[in-house]
Amino acid sequence: MTEPPGRRERKKAATRQKIADTALQLFLERGYDAVGIRDVAAEADVAVTTLFSHFASKEALVFEQDEDFEQRLTQAVTGRAPHEPLVPALRHEIQALVRHCTADGAAPVFRMIDESPALRKYDESMQLRHAESLATAIAADLDLPQTTTACRTIARFAIDAYALAREAADPEAAVDEIFRMVEAAWEVGRPS
C-alpha cells in the first residue's frame, strides 16, 4: 500500500500544475512565441526560479505530462501479468494515451505544437527518449543483457503508433491497424 503524499508534496504538485495550466492558457491565448517565461511566472504568481525548479525549459511547460507518459509506457511492460504478452499490453497503453491526446480540447494544443519549430523539436526528442526508456524496459523484462535492435525497433514502432494515430481520422482504428503490424514484426524479430 502506498502512502498518500504529504502536505509539502501536495503543495509542490499544486504549484507545478498551476504553472503548467497558466502557461498553456497563455500560449493558447497569445501564441507560444509571444509568451515569455517571465510572463508565465507573473501570471502564475510565482518567481521565475520557482518556475524553473519545476520545469527545465519553456518547451517543457507544454509537455508537462512527459514524465507521466514515459512512466506509463514502461509500466505497460514491467507491470503486466507474468504471462501477458508484450505487444497487446503496449497496444492497450498506446490506445489509452491516444484517447487522452485526442480528447476534446487537445486539438488546439497539437496545432500549437505543429506550428512551432521549437515545440516540434522538443516533441521529437521526447519521443526518442520515451522509445529508449521503453526499449530498456522491454530488454530488462526479457532478461537480455542489453537493449537489442528488436527491442529498440518495437519501442520505436509503439511510439510512432502513438504519433501516427493522433493524426488519423479514426485514431483507435489506426492504433489497431498499426499494432497488427507491430505484432507481426515482433513475432519475426523477437529475441530468443
N, C-alpha and C positions, 0 to 999 in steps of 0.2 A: 504494500500500500504506500503510495507516495504522499508525502506531507504537503499540505497546502502552502503556497508561498507566503512568506512573512510580509509584514507591513512595508518594509523597505523595498522588497522585490515588487510588490504590487504598485507602489508609487513609481518606481523606475519604469515598469511596464506601461503604466498610465501616461507617464511623461513621454515615453517613446511613441506611443500610439497617438498622443495629441500632436506631437511634432509631425509625424507621418501624415496624419489626416489634414493638418493645416497646410503642409507642403502640397499635397495632392490637390486640395481645393484651390490654392493659389496658382498652381501650374495649369490647372484646367481653366480657371477664370482668365488669367493673364497671358498664358503661354509659358512653356518651360524656360525658354531662353530669356524671357523678360523678368523672371523672378530670381533674385539672388539669395544666398544663404542668410544674409542679414535680414532680408525681408521675411523669410520663413521664421527665423528666431524671434523677430519682433512680434509678428502676428501670433506666434505660439506662446509668447511671453516667457521666453527662456533666453539664457545667454548663448552666444554663438559657441562657446566652449561646451556648454551642455548639449547643444545640438550635435557637435562633433563627438561627444562621448557616447552618443547613441548611433550615429551614422558616420561612416568613414568619408562619404562624398555626397555631393548634390544628387548624383545619379542613384545612390543607394536609397534616397528618400522615396523614389518612385517604386523601387523594388523592395519595399520594407519586409515583405514576406519571404524573401530569398532564402534565409536560413531554414525557415519552416518547410518550404518546398523541398529543399535539399534533404532535410531530415526525413520528411515523409517518403521520399523516393528510396532512401537507403533502408528505412523501416519496412518498406514493402518487401524487401529481400530478407533482412535479418529478423523481422518479426513474424514471418509466415509460419504456418504449422510445419512440422518436420517433413511430412510427405507431400506438402502442397507444391505443385510445380511452379517454377520461377516465372515463366512468361505470363501465365494468367494473373499472378499476383502483381506483376508490373503493369499489365493492361488495366487491371482494376484501379490502381493508384493513378495512372495517367488519365484514365477516364474521369476520376474524381477531380483531378487538377484542371482538366479541360472544362468540366462543368463549372467549376469555380471561376475560371477566367473567361467564360463566355456568358456568365450570368448578366442580368440586366445591370447596366451601369458600367460594365467593363469596356465597352466599345470605345468610349472617349479616351480612356487611358491607353489602350493599344494603338489608337490613332495617333496620340501624342508621341508614343514610343516610335512608331513608324516614321513620323515626321522629323525626329531629332537624331542626327548622326551620333551624338554623344550617347543617347539612350540606346540606340541600336547596337552600338559597340559594347556598351556595358551589358546589354542583354546577351549578346553573343558570348562574351567572356564568362558570364554567369552560367550559361548553358554548358559551355565546355567544362567548367568547374563541377557542375552537377553531374555531368557524364563521367568525369574521372572519379568522383566520390561513389557513384553508382557502380562503376566497374570494379572499384576496390572492394565494395560490399559484396558483389557477386563472386569475385575471386575468393574472398575470405569465406563466404558461405560454402563454396565448393572445396575448401581446404587446399587451394592452389597456393604455391609459394610466392607467386607474383601475379599481377594483373596480365592476363593473356590477351591476345588480339581478339579472340572470340568474346571475352567478357567486355572488352572496350567497345567492340562493334555493337553488341546487343545494348549496351548502355547508351551509346550514341543513337541507335535506332529508337530507343524509348524516348529520349529527349527530343529527337527530331519528330517523333509521332506527336508529341505534345504541341510542338510549334506548328506542324502542318495541320493538325486537327483544329487548332484555334482559328485558322484561316478558312476552314472548309464551310460550305453551305450547311452541311449536316455534320457537326463535329463528332457526335457519338458514333455515327456510321463510319466516319473516317478513322476513328480510333480502332474500331473493329476490323476494318479493311487492312489497315497498316499492321495490326498485331497478328493477323493471319500470316502475313509475310514474315514478320519477326519470328513467329513460332516456327515456320518452315526453315528460316535461316538458323535458328538456334538448334533445331534437330540435326541439321547438316554439320554445323561448326562447333557443337558443344564439346568442351574439353572432356577427355575421358578420365 
